[in-house]
Amino acid sequence: GVLLAGTRPGGAAEKGGMKRGDVLIKLGKHDITSVEDLMFVLGEVKPGQKVKASVMRDGKKVSMDVTFQESKQPR
């Protein structure tokens, strides 16, 4: 998984319920085992797309819905 150092205020991760310290293990149908996996998934999704995400939090698996937003990064 990928440890979340934090979430952007108002961003998709925060709105979906992710918190600092969560370990992201699944995003949509993709298992997240590395930063490379996460970057691949983020490159494939479209703004407005809603997926299930799974994180490990305090030793428990927590699932949530995340809706991707338009990237604020220049491409």
C-alpha positions in Angstrom: 0.0 0.0 0.0 0.9 3.7 -0.1 1.0 5.6 3.2 -0.9 8.9 3.0 1.2 11.7 4.4 -1.8 13.9 4.3 -4.7 15.0 2.1 -5.3 18.3 0.2 -8.1 20.3 1.9 -11.2 19.9 -0.2 -9.5 17.3 -2.4 -11.0 14.0 -3.5 -9.2 12.0 -0.9 -10.3 14.2 1.9 -13.9 14.4 0.6 -13.9 10.6 0.3 -12.9 10.2 4.0 -9.2 9.4 3.7 -7.0 10.7 6.5 -3.3 11.3 7.2 -1.7 8.0 8.2 -4.1 5.8 6.1 -2.5 3.2 3.9 -4.2 3.1 0.5 -4.4 -0.5 -0.6 -7.0 -0.5 -3.4 -8.4 2.2 -5.8 -11.2 1.1 -8.1 -10.3 -2.4 -9.4 -6.6 -1.8 -8.9 -4.5 -3.1 -6.0 -2.1 -0.3 -4.8 1.2 -1.8 -3.8 3.5 1.1 -4.7 3.6 4.7 -5.6 3.9 3.6 -9.3 0.6 1.7 -9.0 -1.1 4.8 -7.6 0.3 7.0 -10.3 -0.9 4.6 -13.0 -4.4 4.6 -11.6 -4.5 8.4 -11.3 -3.3 8.7 -14.9 -6.2 6.5 -16.1 -9.2 8.1 -14.3 -11.4 10.8 -15.5 -12.7 13.8 -13.5 -16.1 13.0 -12.0 -15.4 9.2 -12.0 -16.4 7.6 -8.7 -14.6 4.5 -7.4 -14.4 2.5 -4.3 -11.2 2.9 -2.3 -9.9 0.8 0.5 -7.4 1.9 3.1 -5.9 0.3 6.2 -6.6 2.5 9.3 -5.6 1.4 12.8 -5.2 -2.2 11.6 -8.7 -2.3 10.0 -9.7 -2.2 6.4 -12.0 0.8 5.7 -13.8 1.2 2.4 -15.1 4.5 1.0 -16.3 6.1 -2.2 -14.0 8.6 -3.9 -15.0 10.9 -6.7 -12.0 12.1 -8.8 -11.7 15.9 -9.4 -10.1 17.9 -12.2 -6.4 18.1 -11.6 -5.1 21.5 -10.6 -1.7 20.6 -11.9 -0.7 21.9 -15.3 -0.1 19.1 -17.8 
